[in-house]
Amino acid sequence: MTTSLTMRERAAAQAYLRLVETARAVLADPGLAPLAGAYLSSPMAEADEALRRAGLAGNEARLLSLAAALRGQGAPPGPSRDGAGRGPRDPA
């Protein structure tokens, strides 16, 4: 199934993916983890604003569907298995 994204939906999905990747990187580094709030405040604000503009605030199912489509996957990205952003099929 193909999901078509509007420009605002694409921006929201991209902002969400940037937030997820930033969170994974920050939380995987013991030196940065205590400062997560400082490192994540800007990506969180960007994602919140993009979600609001796209009308996706509170519609997590649609957001995850768009993010998965943007990544070319059939399912939304799952949680990290090892704290370093790698899932069960991702090599170290």
Phi and psi restraints in degrees (value plus and minus 20) as a CYANA .aco file:
   2 THR   PHI    -115.9   -75.9
   2 THR   PSI     112.5   152.5
   3 THR   PHI    -127.5   -87.5
   3 THR   PSI     102.8   142.8
   4 SER   PHI    -115.9   -75.9
   4 SER   PSI     118.2   158.2
   5 LEU   PHI    -132.6   -92.6
   5 LEU   PSI     117.8   157.8
   6 THR   PHI     -96.8   -56.8
   6 THR   PSI     149.3   189.3
   7 MET   PHI     -79.8   -39.8
   7 MET   PSI     -60.5   -20.5
   8 ARG   PHI     -90.4   -50.4
   8 ARG   PSI     -57.7   -17.7
   9 GLU   PHI     -85.4   -45.4
   9 GLU   PSI     -61.5   -21.5
  10 ARG   PHI     -81.7   -41.7
  10 ARG   PSI     -64.5   -24.5
  11 ALA   PHI     -82.2   -42.2
  11 ALA   PSI     -60.6   -20.6
  12 ALA   PHI     -85.8   -45.8
  12 ALA   PSI     -64.6   -24.6
  13 ALA   PHI     -84.2   -44.2
  13 ALA   PSI     -60.7   -20.7
  14 GLN   PHI     -85.1   -45.1
  14 GLN   PSI     -61.5   -21.5
  15 ALA   PHI     -83.6   -43.6
  15 ALA   PSI     -60.5   -20.5
  16 TYR   PHI     -82.6   -42.6
  16 TYR   PSI     -65.7   -25.7
  17 LEU   PHI     -84.3   -44.3
  17 LEU   PSI     -58.7   -18.7
  18 ARG   PHI     -82.2   -42.2
  18 ARG   PSI     -61.8   -21.8
  19 LEU   PHI     -82.5   -42.5
  19 LEU   PSI     -65.2   -25.2
  20 VAL   PHI     -81.3   -41.3
  20 VAL   PSI     -66.3   -26.3
  21 GLU   PHI     -86.3   -46.3
  21 GLU   PSI     -59.0   -19.0
  22 THR   PHI     -85.0   -45.0
  22 THR   PSI     -64.4   -24.4
  23 ALA   PHI     -81.0   -41.0
  23 ALA   PSI     -63.6   -23.6
  24 ARG   PHI     -80.5   -40.5
  24 ARG   PSI     -65.2   -25.2
  25 ALA   PHI     -85.4   -45.4
  25 ALA   PSI     -65.3   -25.3
  26 VAL   PHI     -85.5   -45.5
  26 VAL   PSI     -66.3   -26.3
  27 LEU   PHI     -93.9   -53.9
  27 LEU   PSI     -39.9     0.1
  28 ALA   PHI    -100.0   -60.0
  28 ALA   PSI     -36.8     3.2
  29 ASP   PHI    -120.8   -80.8
  29 ASP   PSI      90.4   130.4
  30 PRO   PHI     -77.0   -37.0
  30 PRO   PSI     -47.3    -7.3
  31 GLY   PHI     -95.6   -55.6
  31 GLY   PSI     -47.8    -7.8
  32 LEU   PHI    -115.2   -75.2
  32 LEU   PSI     -46.1    -6.1
  33 ALA   PHI     -71.9   -31.9
  33 ALA   PSI     -61.8   -21.8
  34 PRO   PHI     -84.2   -44.2
  34 PRO   PSI     -39.6     0.4
  35 LEU   PHI    -122.7   -82.7
  35 LEU   PSI      -1.9    38.1
  36 ALA   PHI     -74.2   -34.2
  36 ALA   PSI     -61.1   -21.1
  37 GLY   PHI     -77.8   -37.8
  37 GLY   PSI     -63.1   -23.1
  38 ALA   PHI     -88.4   -48.4
  38 ALA   PSI     -62.8   -22.8
  39 TYR   PHI     -91.7   -51.7
  39 TYR   PSI     -49.6    -9.6
  40 LEU   PHI    -117.2   -77.2
  40 LEU   PSI     -28.5    11.5
  41 SER   PHI     -82.5   -42.5
  41 SER   PSI     -61.7   -21.7
  42 SER   PHI     -88.8   -48.8
  42 SER   PSI     -68.6   -28.6
  43 PRO   PHI     -82.7   -42.7
  43 PRO   PSI     -52.6   -12.6
  44 MET   PHI     -87.4   -47.4
  44 MET   PSI     -62.6   -22.6
  45 ALA   PHI     -84.2   -44.2
  45 ALA   PSI     -61.3   -21.3
  46 GLU   PHI     -82.1   -42.1
  46 GLU   PSI     -65.6   -25.6
  47 ALA   PHI     -85.4   -45.4
  47 ALA   PSI     -62.9   -22.9
  48 ASP   PHI     -78.7   -38.7
  48 ASP   PSI     -65.9   -25.9
  49 GLU   PHI     -86.4   -46.4
  49 GLU   PSI     -62.6   -22.6
  50 ALA   PHI     -84.6   -44.6
  50 ALA   PSI     -59.6   -19.6
  51 LEU   PHI     -83.7   -43.7
  51 LEU   PSI     -63.0   -23.0
  52 ARG   PHI     -82.1   -42.1
  52 ARG   PSI     -67.0   -27.0
  53 ARG   PHI     -81.8   -41.8
  53 ARG   PSI     -54.1   -14.1
  54 ALA   PHI    -105.5   -65.5
  54 ALA   PSI     -23.8    16.2
  55 GLY   PHI      53.1    93.1
  55 GLY   PSI       5.2    45.2
  56 LEU   PHI    -124.9   -84.9
  56 LEU   PSI     -20.9    19.1
  57 ALA   PHI     -79.3   -39.3
  57 ALA   PSI     104.3   144.3
  58 GLY   PHI      64.9   104.9
  58 GLY   PSI     -19.4    20.6
  59 ASN   PHI    -135.8   -95.8
  59 ASN   PSI      48.0    88.0
  60 GLU   PHI     -83.0   -43.0
  60 GLU   PSI     -55.6   -15.6
  61 ALA   PHI     -80.8   -40.8
  61 ALA   PSI     -65.0   -25.0
  62 ARG   PHI     -86.7   -46.7
  62 ARG   PSI     -62.7   -22.7
  63 LEU   PHI     -79.4   -39.4
  63 LEU   PSI     -67.4   -27.4
  64 LEU   PHI     -84.7   -44.7
  64 LEU   PSI     -55.4   -15.4
  65 SER   PHI     -83.9   -43.9
  65 SER   PSI     -62.6   -22.6
  66 LEU   PHI     -87.1   -47.1
  66 LEU   PSI     -61.6   -21.6
  67 ALA   PHI     -83.0   -43.0
  67 ALA   PSI     -61.4   -21.4
  68 ALA   PHI     -84.2   -44.2
  68 ALA   PSI     -61.8   -21.8
  69 ALA   PHI     -83.7   -43.7
  69 ALA   PSI     -59.2   -19.2
  70 LEU   PHI     -84.5   -44.5
  70 LEU   PSI     -55.8   -15.8
  71 ARG   PHI    -102.9   -62.9
  71 ARG   PSI     -26.9    13.1
  72 GLY   PHI      56.5    96.5
  72 GLY   PSI       7.2    47.2
  73 GLN   PHI    -130.7   -90.7
  73 GLN   PSI     141.9   181.9
  74 GLY   PHI    -106.7   -66.7
  74 GLY   PSI     -36.2     3.8
  75 ALA   PHI    -154.7  -114.7
  75 ALA   PSI     134.3   174.3
  76 PRO   PHI     -84.9   -44.9
  76 PRO   PSI     135.9   175.9
  77 PRO   PHI     -81.7   -41.7
  77 PRO   PSI     114.5   154.5
  78 GLY   PHI    -110.1   -70.1
  78 GLY   PSI     157.0   197.0
  79 PRO   PHI     -89.6   -49.6
  79 PRO   PSI     135.0   175.0
  80 SER   PHI     -85.9   -45.9
  80 SER   PSI     121.0   161.0
  81 ARG   PHI    -110.1   -70.1
  81 ARG   PSI     -46.3    -6.3
  82 ASP   PHI    -143.7  -103.7
  82 ASP   PSI     -10.8    29.2
  83 GLY   PHI      60.8   100.8
  83 GLY   PSI     -25.3    14.7
  84 ALA   PHI    -131.4   -91.4
  84 ALA   PSI      -6.1    33.9
  85 GLY   PHI      66.3   106.3
  85 GLY   PSI     -11.2    28.8
  86 ARG   PHI    -125.1   -85.1
  86 ARG   PSI     113.5   153.5
  87 GLY   PHI    -112.1   -72.1
  87 GLY   PSI    -187.4  -147.4
  88 PRO   PHI     -87.9   -47.9
  88 PRO   PSI     -44.2    -4.2
  89 ARG   PHI    -124.5   -84.5
  89 ARG   PSI     -22.7    17.3
  90 ASP   PHI    -106.3   -66.3
  90 ASP   PSI     107.2   147.2
  91 PRO   PHI     -90.8   -50.8
  91 PRO   PSI     136.3   176.3
